[in-house]
């Protein structure tokens, strides 16, 4: 099932999720470094990193929701996508709570702020796995007919487009449809 929100031929949601995933996880790591070292600069930076991660999470959620809405009802993908999405809303809620608790004094976050961030990272690990399940196992966001020799997405040709001149399609038993180069008669 192809993504409904694309940029230069590629789904936007997976392009954007790297930001909240990386930023929010990094903030929790900075909190742990603070707990080990006592150096407040780590919690001060974590405060700003959480804020950036929240903005990135909201930006990633919009195309993710559009893609989820296009998944056919009654499918496993629709159910997995719902759990993935709700889980990520909870993740953003935990990190929003962490950010708000830090706000009065980012250099001295209350224990609850750090606990919320760590819980958020645990949950984001599960929701990221579900996102991988959606793409890798259920084919959500993958171009119809995608294959190892599909034309470049910038060509505006569908993934199932015919091979270029001088090439022929092959169909091994595995079901894969690839492209095999035909050498000129003089080079065979």
Secondary structure in CASP SS format (residue, H / E / C, confidence):
PFRMAT SS
TARGET T0000
AUTHOR 0000-0000-0000
METHOD secondary structure of the structure
MODEL  1
X C 1.00
X C 1.00
X C 1.00
X C 1.00
X C 1.00
X E 1.00
X E 1.00
X C 1.00
X C 1.00
X E 1.00
X E 1.00
X H 1.00
X H 1.00
X H 1.00
X H 1.00
X H 1.00
X H 1.00
X H 1.00
X H 1.00
X H 1.00
X H 1.00
X H 1.00
X H 1.00
X H 1.00
X H 1.00
X H 1.00
X H 1.00
X H 1.00
X H 1.00
X H 1.00
X H 1.00
X H 1.00
X H 1.00
X H 1.00
X H 1.00
X H 1.00
X H 1.00
X C 1.00
X C 1.00
X C 1.00
X H 1.00
X H 1.00
X H 1.00
X H 1.00
X H 1.00
X H 1.00
X H 1.00
X H 1.00
X H 1.00
X H 1.00
X H 1.00
X H 1.00
X H 1.00
X H 1.00
X H 1.00
X H 1.00
X H 1.00
X H 1.00
X H 1.00
X H 1.00
X H 1.00
X H 1.00
X H 1.00
X H 1.00
X H 1.00
X H 1.00
X H 1.00
X H 1.00
X H 1.00
X C 1.00
X C 1.00
X C 1.00
X C 1.00
X C 1.00
X C 1.00
X H 1.00
X H 1.00
X H 1.00
X H 1.00
X H 1.00
X H 1.00
X H 1.00
X H 1.00
X H 1.00
X H 1.00
X H 1.00
X H 1.00
X H 1.00
X H 1.00
X H 1.00
X H 1.00
X H 1.00
X H 1.00
X H 1.00
X H 1.00
X H 1.00
X H 1.00
X H 1.00
X H 1.00
X H 1.00
X H 1.00
X H 1.00
X H 1.00
X C 1.00
X C 1.00
X C 1.00
X C 1.00
X C 1.00
X C 1.00
X C 1.00
X H 1.00
X H 1.00
X H 1.00
X H 1.00
X H 1.00
X H 1.00
X H 1.00
X H 1.00
X H 1.00
X H 1.00
X H 1.00
X H 1.00
X H 1.00
X H 1.00
X H 1.00
X H 1.00
X H 1.00
X H 1.00
X H 1.00
X H 1.00
X H 1.00
X H 1.00
X H 1.00
X H 1.00
X H 1.00
X H 1.00
X H 1.00
X C 1.00
X C 1.00
X C 1.00
X C 1.00
X C 1.00
X C 1.00
X C 1.00
X C 1.00
X C 1.00
X C 1.00
X C 1.00
X C 1.00
X C 1.00
X C 1.00
X C 1.00
X H 1.00
X H 1.00
X H 1.00
X C 1.00
X C 1.00
X C 1.00
X C 1.00
X C 1.00
X C 1.00
X C 1.00
X C 1.00
X C 1.00
X C 1.00
X C 1.00
X E 1.00
X E 1.00
X E 1.00
X E 1.00
X E 1.00
X C 1.00
X C 1.00
X C 1.00
X C 1.00
X C 1.00
X E 1.00
X E 1.00
X E 1.00
X E 1.00
X E 1.00
X C 1.00
X C 1.00
X C 1.00
X H 1.00
X H 1.00
X H 1.00
X C 1.00
END
